[in-house]
Amino acid sequence: MSDDSITLAPRHNGKIGVLYCGVTREGFIAVAGDPRNIEDGEEILFGRSGIKAIRKGSEYTFSRI
């Protein structure tokens, strides 16, 4: 794990710098207070915070772009 990327499982959270990233439940994530549903294999860009989220099964990777 680096400052630019974290991988989380459901019901876990972490930070990239000062930005909160979390997986509330399977298929539901939040970045810096912005909640979203995410399907398996989907990639979501959170433009306001500059974070990209990718879901692969039960692994959710959040990366600074």
CHARMM internal coordinates of N, CA and C (Angstrom, degrees):
IC EDIT
DIST 1 N 1 CA 1.4512
DIST 1 CA 1 C 1.5271
ANGL 1 N 1 CA 1 C 108.62
DIST 1 C 2 N 1.3321
ANGL 1 CA 1 C 2 N 114.19
DIHE 1 N 1 CA 1 C 2 N 134.92
DIST 2 N 2 CA 1.4614
ANGL 1 C 2 N 2 CA 119.15
DIHE 1 CA 1 C 2 N 2 CA 178.18
DIST 2 CA 2 C 1.5180
ANGL 2 N 2 CA 2 C 108.56
DIHE 1 C 2 N 2 CA 2 C -120.46
DIST 2 C 3 N 1.3185
ANGL 2 CA 2 C 3 N 116.59
DIHE 2 N 2 CA 2 C 3 N 178.48
DIST 3 N 3 CA 1.4652
ANGL 2 C 3 N 3 CA 121.01
DIHE 2 CA 2 C 3 N 3 CA 176.65
DIST 3 CA 3 C 1.5274
ANGL 3 N 3 CA 3 C 112.04
DIHE 2 C 3 N 3 CA 3 C -69.64
DIST 3 C 4 N 1.3240
ANGL 3 CA 3 C 4 N 117.45
DIHE 3 N 3 CA 3 C 4 N -15.70
DIST 4 N 4 CA 1.4551
ANGL 3 C 4 N 4 CA 121.27
DIHE 3 CA 3 C 4 N 4 CA -175.63
DIST 4 CA 4 C 1.5214
ANGL 4 N 4 CA 4 C 114.23
DIHE 3 C 4 N 4 CA 4 C -100.98
DIST 4 C 5 N 1.3381
ANGL 4 CA 4 C 5 N 118.56
DIHE 4 N 4 CA 4 C 5 N -3.78
DIST 5 N 5 CA 1.4524
ANGL 4 C 5 N 5 CA 121.32
DIHE 4 CA 4 C 5 N 5 CA -175.52
DIST 5 CA 5 C 1.5249
ANGL 5 N 5 CA 5 C 110.81
DIHE 4 C 5 N 5 CA 5 C -158.78
DIST 5 C 6 N 1.3387
ANGL 5 CA 5 C 6 N 116.14
DIHE 5 N 5 CA 5 C 6 N 142.52
DIST 6 N 6 CA 1.4698
ANGL 5 C 6 N 6 CA 121.17
DIHE 5 CA 5 C 6 N 6 CA 172.55
DIST 6 CA 6 C 1.5263
ANGL 6 N 6 CA 6 C 108.47
DIHE 5 C 6 N 6 CA 6 C -140.84
DIST 6 C 7 N 1.3267
ANGL 6 CA 6 C 7 N 115.81
DIHE 6 N 6 CA 6 C 7 N 148.83
DIST 7 N 7 CA 1.4597
ANGL 6 C 7 N 7 CA 122.22
DIHE 6 CA 6 C 7 N 7 CA 175.39
DIST 7 CA 7 C 1.5143
ANGL 7 N 7 CA 7 C 107.21
DIHE 6 C 7 N 7 CA 7 C -118.16
DIST 7 C 8 N 1.3391
ANGL 7 CA 7 C 8 N 115.37
DIHE 7 N 7 CA 7 C 8 N 127.73
DIST 8 N 8 CA 1.4553
ANGL 7 C 8 N 8 CA 121.08
DIHE 7 CA 7 C 8 N 8 CA -175.64
DIST 8 CA 8 C 1.5233
ANGL 8 N 8 CA 8 C 111.32
DIHE 7 C 8 N 8 CA 8 C -126.45
DIST 8 C 9 N 1.3128
ANGL 8 CA 8 C 9 N 115.91
DIHE 8 N 8 CA 8 C 9 N 157.83
DIST 9 N 9 CA 1.4630
ANGL 8 C 9 N 9 CA 124.18
DIHE 8 CA 8 C 9 N 9 CA 173.10
DIST 9 CA 9 C 1.5270
ANGL 9 N 9 CA 9 C 107.50
DIHE 8 C 9 N 9 CA 9 C -107.47
DIST 9 C 10 N 1.3325
ANGL 9 CA 9 C 10 N 117.70
DIHE 9 N 9 CA 9 C 10 N 165.62
DIST 10 N 10 CA 1.4663
ANGL 9 C 10 N 10 CA 119.85
DIHE 9 CA 9 C 10 N 10 CA 177.69
DIST 10 CA 10 C 1.5337
ANGL 10 N 10 CA 10 C 112.48
DIHE 9 C 10 N 10 CA 10 C -53.45
DIST 10 C 11 N 1.3265
ANGL 10 CA 10 C 11 N 115.31
DIHE 10 N 10 CA 10 C 11 N 143.39
DIST 11 N 11 CA 1.4564
ANGL 10 C 11 N 11 CA 125.80
DIHE 10 CA 10 C 11 N 11 CA -179.06
DIST 11 CA 11 C 1.5322
ANGL 11 N 11 CA 11 C 113.24
DIHE 10 C 11 N 11 CA 11 C 67.00
DIST 11 C 12 N 1.3381
ANGL 11 CA 11 C 12 N 115.97
DIHE 11 N 11 CA 11 C 12 N 28.57
DIST 12 N 12 CA 1.4596
ANGL 11 C 12 N 12 CA 121.57
DIHE 11 CA 11 C 12 N 12 CA 175.25
DIST 12 CA 12 C 1.5304
ANGL 12 N 12 CA 12 C 108.73
DIHE 11 C 12 N 12 CA 12 C -128.83
DIST 12 C 13 N 1.3222
ANGL 12 CA 12 C 13 N 115.16
DIHE 12 N 12 CA 12 C 13 N 158.51
DIST 13 N 13 CA 1.4562
ANGL 12 C 13 N 13 CA 120.04
DIHE 12 CA 12 C 13 N 13 CA 178.09
DIST 13 CA 13 C 1.5152
ANGL 13 N 13 CA 13 C 109.92
DIHE 12 C 13 N 13 CA 13 C -146.84
DIST 13 C 14 N 1.3128
ANGL 13 CA 13 C 14 N 115.02
DIHE 13 N 13 CA 13 C 14 N 167.12
DIST 14 N 14 CA 1.4467
ANGL 13 C 14 N 14 CA 121.37
DIHE 13 CA 13 C 14 N 14 CA 179.54
DIST 14 CA 14 C 1.5137
ANGL 14 N 14 CA 14 C 109.60
DIHE 13 C 14 N 14 CA 14 C -165.34
DIST 14 C 15 N 1.3174
ANGL 14 CA 14 C 15 N 115.49
DIHE 14 N 14 CA 14 C 15 N -170.47
DIST 15 N 15 CA 1.4579
ANGL 14 C 15 N 15 CA 120.74
DIHE 14 CA 14 C 15 N 15 CA -179.30
DIST 15 CA 15 C 1.5142
ANGL 15 N 15 CA 15 C 110.60
DIHE 14 C 15 N 15 CA 15 C -133.74
DIST 15 C 16 N 1.3178
ANGL 15 CA 15 C 16 N 114.33
DIHE 15 N 15 CA 15 C 16 N 145.16
DIST 16 N 16 CA 1.4647
ANGL 15 C 16 N 16 CA 122.10
DIHE 15 CA 15 C 16 N 16 CA 166.70
DIST 16 CA 16 C 1.5164
ANGL 16 N 16 CA 16 C 103.74
DIHE 15 C 16 N 16 CA 16 C -113.78
DIST 16 C 17 N 1.3026
ANGL 16 CA 16 C 17 N 115.95
DIHE 16 N 16 CA 16 C 17 N 108.00
DIST 17 N 17 CA 1.4651
ANGL 16 C 17 N 17 CA 120.06
DIHE 16 CA 16 C 17 N 17 CA -171.59
DIST 17 CA 17 C 1.5158
ANGL 17 N 17 CA 17 C 108.45
DIHE 16 C 17 N 17 CA 17 C 63.26
DIST 17 C 18 N 1.3221
ANGL 17 CA 17 C 18 N 117.51
DIHE 17 N 17 CA 17 C 18 N -120.68
DIST 18 N 18 CA 1.4675
ANGL 17 C 18 N 18 CA 121.43
DIHE 17 CA 17 C 18 N 18 CA 178.84
DIST 18 CA 18 C 1.5268
ANGL 18 N 18 CA 18 C 111.69
DIHE 17 C 18 N 18 CA 18 C -100.41
DIST 18 C 19 N 1.3394
ANGL 18 CA 18 C 19 N 117.34
DIHE 18 N 18 CA 18 C 19 N 0.71
DIST 19 N 19 CA 1.4661
ANGL 18 C 19 N 19 CA 121.53
DIHE 18 CA 18 C 19 N 19 CA -175.61
DIST 19 CA 19 C 1.5301
ANGL 19 N 19 CA 19 C 111.21
DIHE 18 C 19 N 19 CA 19 C -89.51
DIST 19 C 20 N 1.3258
ANGL 19 CA 19 C 20 N 115.48
DIHE 19 N 19 CA 19 C 20 N 125.27
DIST 20 N 20 CA 1.4519
ANGL 19 C 20 N 20 CA 122.45
DIHE 19 CA 19 C 20 N 20 CA 177.40
DIST 20 CA 20 C 1.5270
ANGL 20 N 20 CA 20 C 110.19
DIHE 19 C 20 N 20 CA 20 C -76.74
DIST 20 C 21 N 1.3231
ANGL 20 CA 20 C 21 N 117.27
DIHE 20 N 20 CA 20 C 21 N 133.99
DIST 21 N 21 CA 1.4613
ANGL 20 C 21 N 21 CA 123.80
DIHE 20 CA 20 C 21 N 21 CA 174.06
DIST 21 CA 21 C 1.5218
ANGL 21 N 21 CA 21 C 107.23
DIHE 20 C 21 N 21 CA 21 C -129.35
DIST 21 C 22 N 1.3202
ANGL 21 CA 21 C 22 N 117.59
DIHE 21 N 21 CA 21 C 22 N 134.16
DIST 22 N 22 CA 1.4510
ANGL 21 C 22 N 22 CA 119.17
DIHE 21 CA 21 C 22 N 22 CA -178.44
DIST 22 CA 22 C 1.5151
ANGL 22 N 22 CA 22 C 112.85
DIHE 21 C 22 N 22 CA 22 C -149.69
DIST 22 C 23 N 1.3416
ANGL 22 CA 22 C 23 N 114.22
DIHE 22 N 22 CA 22 C 23 N 153.99
DIST 23 N 23 CA 1.4564
ANGL 22 C 23 N 23 CA 122.66
DIHE 22 CA 22 C 23 N 23 CA 174.05
DIST 23 CA 23 C 1.5205
ANGL 23 N 23 CA 23 C 105.78
DIHE 22 C 23 N 23 CA 23 C -115.09
DIST 23 C 24 N 1.3204
ANGL 23 CA 23 C 24 N 116.15
DIHE 23 N 23 CA 23 C 24 N 99.64
DIST 24 N 24 CA 1.4584
ANGL 23 C 24 N 24 CA 121.53
DIHE 23 CA 23 C 24 N 24 CA -176.18
DIST 24 CA 24 C 1.5184
ANGL 24 N 24 CA 24 C 111.01
DIHE 23 C 24 N 24 CA 24 C -65.66
DIST 24 C 25 N 1.3268
ANGL 24 CA 24 C 25 N 115.44
DIHE 24 N 24 CA 24 C 25 N -48.04
DIST 25 N 25 CA 1.4642
ANGL 24 C 25 N 25 CA 122.44
DIHE 24 CA 24 C 25 N 25 CA 177.48
DIST 25 CA 25 C 1.5272
ANGL 25 N 25 CA 25 C 106.96
DIHE 24 C 25 N 25 CA 25 C -154.43
DIST 25 C 26 N 1.3147
ANGL 25 CA 25 C 26 N 116.86
DIHE 25 N 25 CA 25 C 26 N 170.83
DIST 26 N 26 CA 1.4630
ANGL 25 C 26 N 26 CA 121.05
DIHE 25 CA 25 C 26 N 26 CA -179.85
DIST 26 CA 26 C 1.5301
ANGL 26 N 26 CA 26 C 109.77
DIHE 25 C 26 N 26 CA 26 C -52.53
DIST 26 C 27 N 1.3339
ANGL 26 CA 26 C 27 N 116.29
DIHE 26 N 26 CA 26 C 27 N 120.40
DIST 27 N 27 CA 1.4589
ANGL 26 C 27 N 27 CA 121.52
DIHE 26 CA 26 C 27 N 27 CA 176.86
DIST 27 CA 27 C 1.5135
ANGL 27 N 27 CA 27 C 115.89
DIHE 26 C 27 N 27 CA 27 C 85.62
DIST 27 C 28 N 1.3357
ANGL 27 CA 27 C 28 N 118.38
DIHE 27 N 27 CA 27 C 28 N 7.08
DIST 28 N 28 CA 1.4671
ANGL 27 C 28 N 28 CA 120.83
DIHE 27 CA 27 C 28 N 28 CA -179.14
DIST 28 CA 28 C 1.5218
ANGL 28 N 28 CA 28 C 109.16
DIHE 27 C 28 N 28 CA 28 C -136.08
DIST 28 C 29 N 1.3439
ANGL 28 CA 28 C 29 N 116.10
DIHE 28 N 28 CA 28 C 29 N 120.11
DIST 29 N 29 CA 1.4600
ANGL 28 C 29 N 29 CA 122.11
DIHE 28 CA 28 C 29 N 29 CA -176.12
DIST 29 CA 29 C 1.5243
ANGL 29 N 29 CA 29 C 110.44
DIHE 28 C 29 N 29 CA 29 C -127.17
DIST 29 C 30 N 1.3235
ANGL 29 CA 29 C 30 N 115.14
DIHE 29 N 29 CA 29 C 30 N 166.57
DIST 30 N 30 CA 1.4639
ANGL 29 C 30 N 30 CA 121.17
DIHE 29 CA 29 C 30 N 30 CA 173.87
DIST 30 CA 30 C 1.5155
ANGL 30 N 30 CA 30 C 109.02
DIHE 29 C 30 N 30 CA 30 C -144.96
DIST 30 C 31 N 1.3290
ANGL 30 CA 30 C 31 N 115.17
DIHE 30 N 30 CA 30 C 31 N 141.36
DIST 31 N 31 CA 1.4624
ANGL 30 C 31 N 31 CA 122.32
DIHE 30 CA 30 C 31 N 31 CA 175.04
DIST 31 CA 31 C 1.5161
ANGL 31 N 31 CA 31 C 107.46
DIHE 30 C 31 N 31 CA 31 C -131.40
DIST 31 C 32 N 1.3117
ANGL 31 CA 31 C 32 N 115.95
DIHE 31 N 31 CA 31 C 32 N 121.24
DIST 32 N 32 CA 1.4674
ANGL 31 C 32 N 32 CA 122.22
DIHE 31 CA 31 C 32 N 32 CA 178.04
DIST 32 CA 32 C 1.5354
ANGL 32 N 32 CA 32 C 111.55
DIHE 31 C 32 N 32 CA 32 C 50.13
DIST 32 C 33 N 1.3357
ANGL 32 CA 32 C 33 N 116.08
DIHE 32 N 32 CA 32 C 33 N 42.60
DIST 33 N 33 CA 1.4549
ANGL 32 C 33 N 33 CA 121.21
DIHE 32 CA 32 C 33 N 33 CA 177.33
DIST 33 CA 33 C 1.5179
ANGL 33 N 33 CA 33 C 115.18
DIHE 32 C 33 N 33 CA 33 C 81.36
DIST 33 C 34 N 1.3235
ANGL 33 CA 33 C 34 N 118.35
DIHE 33 N 33 CA 33 C 34 N 4.55
DIST 34 N 34 CA 1.4694
ANGL 33 C 34 N 34 CA 123.09
DIHE 33 CA 33 C 34 N 34 CA -179.74
DIST 34 CA 34 C 1.5349
ANGL 34 N 34 CA 34 C 108.67
DIHE 33 C 34 N 34 CA 34 C -103.38
DIST 34 C 35 N 1.3444
ANGL 34 CA 34 C 35 N 119.13
DIHE 34 N 34 CA 34 C 35 N 101.33
DIST 35 N 35 CA 1.4672
ANGL 34 C 35 N 35 CA 121.27
DIHE 34 CA 34 C 35 N 35 CA -177.13
DIST 35 CA 35 C 1.5337
ANGL 35 N 35 CA 35 C 112.15
DIHE 34 C 35 N 35 CA 35 C -83.83
DIST 35 C 36 N 1.3368
ANGL 35 CA 35 C 36 N 115.47
DIHE 35 N 35 CA 35 C 36 N 146.23
DIST 36 N 36 CA 1.4713
ANGL 35 C 36 N 36 CA 120.90
DIHE 35 CA 35 C 36 N 36 CA 178.92
DIST 36 CA 36 C 1.5276
ANGL 36 N 36 CA 36 C 109.90
DIHE 35 C 36 N 36 CA 36 C -150.08
DIST 36 C 37 N 1.3254
ANGL 36 CA 36 C 37 N 115.42
DIHE 36 N 36 CA 36 C 37 N 149.57
DIST 37 N 37 CA 1.4595
ANGL 36 C 37 N 37 CA 121.96
DIHE 36 CA 36 C 37 N 37 CA 166.75
DIST 37 CA 37 C 1.5208
ANGL 37 N 37 CA 37 C 106.96
DIHE 36 C 37 N 37 CA 37 C -84.48
DIST 37 C 38 N 1.3392
ANGL 37 CA 37 C 38 N 116.67
DIHE 37 N 37 CA 37 C 38 N 144.58
DIST 38 N 38 CA 1.4690
ANGL 37 C 38 N 38 CA 120.85
DIHE 37 CA 37 C 38 N 38 CA 179.19
DIST 38 CA 38 C 1.5236
ANGL 38 N 38 CA 38 C 108.87
DIHE 37 C 38 N 38 CA 38 C -139.95
DIST 38 C 39 N 1.3249
ANGL 38 CA 38 C 39 N 115.84
DIHE 38 N 38 CA 38 C 39 N 128.94
DIST 39 N 39 CA 1.4650
ANGL 38 C 39 N 39 CA 122.37
DIHE 38 CA 38 C 39 N 39 CA 179.24
DIST 39 CA 39 C 1.5261
ANGL 39 N 39 CA 39 C 110.00
DIHE 38 C 39 N 39 CA 39 C -87.41
DIST 39 C 40 N 1.3259
ANGL 39 CA 39 C 40 N 116.28
DIHE 39 N 39 CA 39 C 40 N 158.73
DIST 40 N 40 CA 1.4592
ANGL 39 C 40 N 40 CA 121.36
DIHE 39 CA 39 C 40 N 40 CA 176.63
DIST 40 CA 40 C 1.5260
ANGL 40 N 40 CA 40 C 108.89
DIHE 39 C 40 N 40 CA 40 C -58.90
DIST 40 C 41 N 1.3203
ANGL 40 CA 40 C 41 N 117.17
DIHE 40 N 40 CA 40 C 41 N 130.53
DIST 41 N 41 CA 1.4580
ANGL 40 C 41 N 41 CA 123.17
DIHE 40 CA 40 C 41 N 41 CA -179.38
DIST 41 CA 41 C 1.5211
ANGL 41 N 41 CA 41 C 114.30
DIHE 40 C 41 N 41 CA 41 C 85.54
DIST 41 C 42 N 1.3197
ANGL 41 CA 41 C 42 N 117.24
DIHE 41 N 41 CA 41 C 42 N -5.20
DIST 42 N 42 CA 1.4573
ANGL 41 C 42 N 42 CA 121.40
DIHE 41 CA 41 C 42 N 42 CA -178.41
DIST 42 CA 42 C 1.5299
ANGL 42 N 42 CA 42 C 111.78
DIHE 41 C 42 N 42 CA 42 C -82.46
DIST 42 C 43 N 1.3174
ANGL 42 CA 42 C 43 N 115.05
DIHE 42 N 42 CA 42 C 43 N 151.25
DIST 43 N 43 CA 1.4668
ANGL 42 C 43 N 43 CA 122.88
DIHE 42 CA 42 C 43 N 43 CA 175.82
DIST 43 CA 43 C 1.5279
ANGL 43 N 43 CA 43 C 107.13
DIHE 42 C 43 N 43 CA 43 C -124.67
DIST 43 C 44 N 1.3305
ANGL 43 CA 43 C 44 N 116.63
DIHE 43 N 43 CA 43 C 44 N 131.04
DIST 44 N 44 CA 1.4633
ANGL 43 C 44 N 44 CA 121.45
DIHE 43 CA 43 C 44 N 44 CA -179.71
DIST 44 CA 44 C 1.5219
ANGL 44 N 44 CA 44 C 109.10
DIHE 43 C 44 N 44 CA 44 C -124.18
DIST 44 C 45 N 1.3189
ANGL 44 CA 44 C 45 N 115.81
DIHE 44 N 44 CA 44 C 45 N 134.23
DIST 45 N 45 CA 1.4615
ANGL 44 C 45 N 45 CA 121.70
DIHE 44 CA 44 C 45 N 45 CA 175.61
DIST 45 CA 45 C 1.5253
ANGL 45 N 45 CA 45 C 108.88
DIHE 44 C 45 N 45 CA 45 C -102.35
DIST 45 C 46 N 1.3018
ANGL 45 CA 45 C 46 N 115.75
DIHE 45 N 45 CA 45 C 46 N 124.17
DIST 46 N 46 CA 1.4617
ANGL 45 C 46 N 46 CA 122.18
DIHE 45 CA 45 C 46 N 46 CA 173.94
DIST 46 CA 46 C 1.5285
ANGL 46 N 46 CA 46 C 105.98
DIHE 45 C 46 N 46 CA 46 C -97.22
DIST 46 C 47 N 1.3234
ANGL 46 CA 46 C 47 N 115.67
DIHE 46 N 46 CA 46 C 47 N 92.18
DIST 47 N 47 CA 1.4588
ANGL 46 C 47 N 47 CA 121.63
DIHE 46 CA 46 C 47 N 47 CA -173.08
DIST 47 CA 47 C 1.5115
ANGL 47 N 47 CA 47 C 114.67
DIHE 46 C 47 N 47 CA 47 C -62.73
DIST 47 C 48 N 1.3213
ANGL 47 CA 47 C 48 N 116.73
DIHE 47 N 47 CA 47 C 48 N -36.90
DIST 48 N 48 CA 1.4729
ANGL 47 C 48 N 48 CA 120.96
DIHE 47 CA 47 C 48 N 48 CA -177.99
DIST 48 CA 48 C 1.5316
ANGL 48 N 48 CA 48 C 111.39
DIHE 47 C 48 N 48 CA 48 C -63.25
DIST 48 C 49 N 1.3324
ANGL 48 CA 48 C 49 N 116.02
DIHE 48 N 48 CA 48 C 49 N -37.65
DIST 49 N 49 CA 1.4632
ANGL 48 C 49 N 49 CA 119.26
DIHE 48 CA 48 C 49 N 49 CA -177.09
DIST 49 CA 49 C 1.5276
ANGL 49 N 49 CA 49 C 113.35
DIHE 48 C 49 N 49 CA 49 C -102.41
DIST 49 C 50 N 1.3416
ANGL 49 CA 49 C 50 N 117.55
DIHE 49 N 49 CA 49 C 50 N -9.80
DIST 50 N 50 CA 1.4693
ANGL 49 C 50 N 50 CA 120.01
DIHE 49 CA 49 C 50 N 50 CA 179.97
DIST 50 CA 50 C 1.5167
ANGL 50 N 50 CA 50 C 113.35
DIHE 49 C 50 N 50 CA 50 C 71.89
DIST 50 C 51 N 1.3453
ANGL 50 CA 50 C 51 N 116.55
DIHE 50 N 50 CA 50 C 51 N 33.95
DIST 51 N 51 CA 1.4616
ANGL 50 C 51 N 51 CA 122.07
DIHE 50 CA 50 C 51 N 51 CA 179.75
DIST 51 CA 51 C 1.5208
ANGL 51 N 51 CA 51 C 109.04
DIHE 50 C 51 N 51 CA 51 C -117.81
DIST 51 C 52 N 1.3329
ANGL 51 CA 51 C 52 N 115.98
DIHE 51 N 51 CA 51 C 52 N 137.85
DIST 52 N 52 CA 1.4591
ANGL 51 C 52 N 52 CA 122.90
DIHE 51 CA 51 C 52 N 52 CA 175.49
DIST 52 CA 52 C 1.5239
ANGL 52 N 52 CA 52 C 107.46
DIHE 51 C 52 N 52 CA 52 C -110.23
DIST 52 C 53 N 1.3382
ANGL 52 CA 52 C 53 N 116.92
DIHE 52 N 52 CA 52 C 53 N 133.24
DIST 53 N 53 CA 1.4666
ANGL 52 C 53 N 53 CA 122.03
DIHE 52 CA 52 C 53 N 53 CA 177.75
DIST 53 CA 53 C 1.5214
ANGL 53 N 53 CA 53 C 108.98
DIHE 52 C 53 N 53 CA 53 C -116.21
DIST 53 C 54 N 1.3262
ANGL 53 CA 53 C 54 N 115.92
DIHE 53 N 53 CA 53 C 54 N 135.90
DIST 54 N 54 CA 1.4648
ANGL 53 C 54 N 54 CA 122.37
DIHE 53 CA 53 C 54 N 54 CA 178.17
DIST 54 CA 54 C 1.5216
ANGL 54 N 54 CA 54 C 108.18
DIHE 53 C 54 N 54 CA 54 C -129.65
DIST 54 C 55 N 1.3295
ANGL 54 CA 54 C 55 N 115.99
DIHE 54 N 54 CA 54 C 55 N 132.60
DIST 55 N 55 CA 1.4664
ANGL 54 C 55 N 55 CA 120.65
DIHE 54 CA 54 C 55 N 55 CA 177.26
DIST 55 CA 55 C 1.5155
ANGL 55 N 55 CA 55 C 109.54
DIHE 54 C 55 N 55 CA 55 C -108.65
DIST 55 C 56 N 1.3398
ANGL 55 CA 55 C 56 N 115.59
DIHE 55 N 55 CA 55 C 56 N 128.72
DIST 56 N 56 CA 1.4596
ANGL 55 C 56 N 56 CA 123.05
DIHE 55 CA 55 C 56 N 56 CA 173.18
DIST 56 CA 56 C 1.5184
ANGL 56 N 56 CA 56 C 106.27
DIHE 55 C 56 N 56 CA 56 C -129.99
DIST 56 C 57 N 1.3418
ANGL 56 CA 56 C 57 N 116.12
DIHE 56 N 56 CA 56 C 57 N 95.96
DIST 57 N 57 CA 1.4613
ANGL 56 C 57 N 57 CA 120.34
DIHE 56 CA 56 C 57 N 57 CA -176.87
DIST 57 CA 57 C 1.5122
ANGL 57 N 57 CA 57 C 109.48
DIHE 56 C 57 N 57 CA 57 C 66.42
DIST 57 C 58 N 1.3336
ANGL 57 CA 57 C 58 N 116.24
DIHE 57 N 57 CA 57 C 58 N -122.38
DIST 58 N 58 CA 1.4637
ANGL 57 C 58 N 58 CA 121.05
DIHE 57 CA 57 C 58 N 58 CA 179.61
DIST 58 CA 58 C 1.5186
ANGL 58 N 58 CA 58 C 112.44
DIHE 57 C 58 N 58 CA 58 C -100.40
DIST 58 C 59 N 1.3384
ANGL 58 CA 58 C 59 N 116.92
DIHE 58 N 58 CA 58 C 59 N 16.01
DIST 59 N 59 CA 1.4627
ANGL 58 C 59 N 59 CA 121.81
DIHE 58 CA 58 C 59 N 59 CA 174.93
DIST 59 CA 59 C 1.5221
ANGL 59 N 59 CA 59 C 108.87
DIHE 58 C 59 N 59 CA 59 C -108.12
DIST 59 C 60 N 1.3093
ANGL 59 CA 59 C 60 N 115.65
DIHE 59 N 59 CA 59 C 60 N 129.74
DIST 60 N 60 CA 1.4581
ANGL 59 C 60 N 60 CA 122.64
DIHE 59 CA 59 C 60 N 60 CA -178.81
DIST 60 CA 60 C 1.5194
ANGL 60 N 60 CA 60 C 107.21
DIHE 59 C 60 N 60 CA 60 C -121.33
DIST 60 C 61 N 1.3266
ANGL 60 CA 60 C 61 N 116.77
DIHE 60 N 60 CA 60 C 61 N 117.74
DIST 61 N 61 CA 1.4615
ANGL 60 C 61 N 61 CA 121.38
DIHE 60 CA 60 C 61 N 61 CA -178.67
DIST 61 CA 61 C 1.5145
ANGL 61 N 61 CA 61 C 109.44
DIHE 60 C 61 N 61 CA 61 C -108.27
DIST 61 C 62 N 1.3149
ANGL 61 CA 61 C 62 N 115.24
DIHE 61 N 61 CA 61 C 62 N 128.22
DIST 62 N 62 CA 1.4583
ANGL 61 C 62 N 62 CA 122.81
DIHE 61 CA 61 C 62 N 62 CA 178.65
DIST 62 CA 62 C 1.5249
ANGL 62 N 62 CA 62 C 106.69
DIHE 61 C 62 N 62 CA 62 C -113.47
DIST 62 C 63 N 1.3432
ANGL 62 CA 62 C 63 N 116.37
DIHE 62 N 62 CA 62 C 63 N 129.98
DIST 63 N 63 CA 1.4671
ANGL 62 C 63 N 63 CA 120.97
DIHE 62 CA 62 C 63 N 63 CA -177.44
DIST 63 CA 63 C 1.5161
ANGL 63 N 63 CA 63 C 110.46
DIHE 62 C 63 N 63 CA 63 C -135.48
DIST 63 C 64 N 1.3210
ANGL 63 CA 63 C 64 N 114.51
DIHE 63 N 63 CA 63 C 64 N 143.86
DIST 64 N 64 CA 1.4688
ANGL 63 C 64 N 64 CA 120.39
DIHE 63 CA 63 C 64 N 64 CA 173.74
DIST 64 CA 64 C 1.5206
ANGL 64 N 64 CA 64 C 107.41
DIHE 63 C 64 N 64 CA 64 C -75.96
DIST 64 C 65 N 1.3394
ANGL 64 CA 64 C 65 N 116.33
DIHE 64 N 64 CA 64 C 65 N 136.99
DIST 65 N 65 CA 1.4739
ANGL 64 C 65 N 65 CA 118.89
DIHE 64 CA 64 C 65 N 65 CA 179.12
DIST 65 CA 65 C 1.5117
ANGL 65 N 65 CA 65 C 110.38
DIHE 64 C 65 N 65 CA 65 C -107.05
END
COOR INIT
IC SEED 1 N 1 CA 1 C
IC BUILD
